[in-house]
Amino acid sequence: MKTYAEMIREAQIEGMVDLENGCYLYSREEIIEEQKTWVNEDSSKNIDFSIASLWLTSCNIAPQPVHTAQDLFDILDNNI
């Protein structure tokens, strides 16, 4: 299993990482590109994804900004 720091590094390099359990970690650039393809009715269509370098999506929660490995741990620990 990858560490949270490794997951963050991979997302920064690859643009997106499938964390399993229906969770995905996106780089800012990748999620902004993805957002352009979402329908207007999508509740996340108007989120300003420029405010964080990484975003955790799905996991049955609204997209969450991730700034550090501790952020990622806290979000996953509280929602999975």
N, C-alpha and C positions, 0 to 999 in steps of 0.2 A: 504494500500500500504506500502511496506517495504521501509525503509530508505536505502540510498546508503550504509551506514555502515553495515546495516543488510544483504544486498545482498552480500557484500564482505565477511562478517563472514560466511554466509551460503556456499558460494563457497569454502572458506578455509576448511570447515568441510566436505561438501558433495562432493566436487570435481568439480561440475558444477551446475549452476543455470540457469533456463530458465527465462529470464527477460521479456518474451513476445515480441511482435513486431519483432519477428525473431532474437532477440539478446540473446546471451548466455555468461555467465561469467564463465570462467574456471580457476581452479587452475593450476599452472605451471605443477604439476605432471600429472594431468588429461589430459591436452592438449598435453603434450609430448607423452603420451600413445596413444591418439587419432591420433596424427600425424603419428605414425608408420603404421596406416591402410590406409593412404591417397595414392592415385595413384601418380606416379612421375610427372605427368602433372599438378597436383594441384599447383597453384601459391604460396601456403603457405607451401608447402612440405619442403622447405629449410630454413624457418624462425627459428632463434635461440630462442626458447621459454624459455630458461633458464635465460634470462636477466630480466624477471619480474615475480613477484609472482602470478599475475593474468592477464588474457587475455580476452578481449571482442571480440567476433566473430560474424560473420554475420552482421546484421544491414546494409547490402549492402555496407560494407566497408571492407578493409583489416583488419586482426586481429590487435587489438590495445593493447599495454601494459597498465596495470592499476596498479598504485602503491598506490593510495589513493582514498578515497571517492570523493574528488574533481576531480581527473582524470576521474572517472566514470561519474560524473555529466557533466563535460566538453565535453566528447566524445558523450554522449547521447544527450546532449543539442544541439550540433552542427550537429548531423547526423539523428535525428529522428524528 
